[in-house]
Structures are given as C-alpha cells and as structure tokens.
Amino acid sequence: MAATSPPPTPALTAERILEATEEVLRRHGPAKATVVDVARALGVSHGSVYRHFRTKAALREAVTKRWLDRTSEQLSGIAAGDRDPEVRLREWLRALFDAKRRKAGADPELFATYMVLAGESGPAVTEHIADLTGQLTAIIADGAGAGVFTVPDPAAAARTVFQATGRFHDPGYAREWVRPEAEDDFGSLVELLVRGLSSP
C-alpha cells in the first residue's frame, strides 16, 4: 500500500496570521501574547510573521482594525440602503448597540483584550470612528434631501448623534449595557434624537 503524503500546508497569508493572533490574544491576553506565540500557533518561524507585519505593534494594530471593521461592515449595508432615512437611522443605531453588546457578552475576555489594544491603536480607532460617522452622515444627508430631517449640516448632525449615543457603543460603558433599564434608556434617547433631527 503506497504511503500517502500529508496535505499541503496552507499558504501563510496576512489573514491567517490575524486569525491566529486573535486566538493567541484570547488565550494569553495582550500583556503576554507575543509574535513567537503567533508563529508557534501557525507552525512557522517568527520571521515569517514579520515578513507580513514588520513589528509587533503593526500586528496588534492590524488585528484591532480587523476587529473594528467587522462592526463597520455590518452597519454599512444599512447606511447604504434606499429605504426611509428615519427607519435606516433607527436600524443603524440599534445595530451598532447590538453589535457592541454582543461582542462584550459573547466573549468578555477577548472584548477586554481589544479594549486594551484599542487604547494602543490610535489610527485604527480614529479610522473606525470616521467610518461610522461617515455612514451616519450619509443617512442624515439622505433624510435632509428628502425633507425627513431638517438639518443644515448633516456631517455636524452625525457627529452629534454619534457622541450623544456614546453610552450605547463606547466600550467604556460596557458594564451598563446589561442593566435592565438599558433598553428603555436607549429607546428614549433614539426617540429624542429623531425628533430633534426632524423638528423645524
């Protein structure tokens, strides 16, 4: 009987490295996770990892961006839709709150890790906030164009809405998201914001 050769090792890609990094961070936490740990998990040398990410900081920045981008991608479909802007705004704010709450509740250790990484990764967080406020601007601008919202500057209104709802998406408030009154508080705030955007 002829010996079978082992299956070929998948090519080392940036995506594979980021997946492995996330697992290493989950196991070891941000303080102890190293590039050597990531390389070991992939069965490669740490030099191979550095060929894709030149420094440990670059790797941590990339894995943080990947984590944040998941939320942005979930919301972009709502923002780019062609339905009533008020409906889209309500759905977008709800989806943002739900996405953040799900991340915090489903994997609290990894969520805590990413809170540390986000504190280190200024550009990734800044880009994430700019993307989210850009999506909000698009919705509010559509509403202003349709006469649903009466705002002279959709970008300024979007920044205000984003800041006003921070309690329901800023990770620093994660402990409050499980309070029984969180749902009612969120609903009341959204109603207030929508009325404010719509008032003459």
Salt bridges, closest charged atoms under 4 A:
GLU15 OE2 - ARG66 NH2 2.88
GLU19 OE2 - ARG66 NH2 3.98
GLU22 OE1 - ARG66 NH1 3.48
GLU22 OE1 - ARG70 NH2 3.09
GLU23 OE2 - ARG26 NH1 2.44
ASP37 OD1 - ARG40 NH1 3.17
ASP69 OD2 - LYS65 NZ 2.69
GLU86 OE2 - ARG90 NE 3.16
GLU91 OE1 - ARG83 NH2 2.67
ASP98 OD1 - ARG94 NH1 2.94
ASP98 OD1 - ARG101 NH2 3.27
ASP107 OD2 - ARG26 NE 2.73
GLU120 OE2 - ARG60 NH2 2.97
GLU127 OE2 - LYS65 NZ 3.46
ASP142 OD2 - ARG88 NH2 2.85
GLU176 OE1 - ARG167 NE 2.97
GLU176 OE1 - ARG179 NH2 3.87
GLU181 OE2 - ARG179 NH1 2.27
GLU183 OE1 - ARG94 NH2 2.70
GLU183 OE2 - ARG101 NH2 2.63
ASP185 OD2 - ARG167 NH2 2.98
ASP185 OD2 - ARG179 NH2 3.54
GLU191 OE2 - ARG90 NH1 2.51
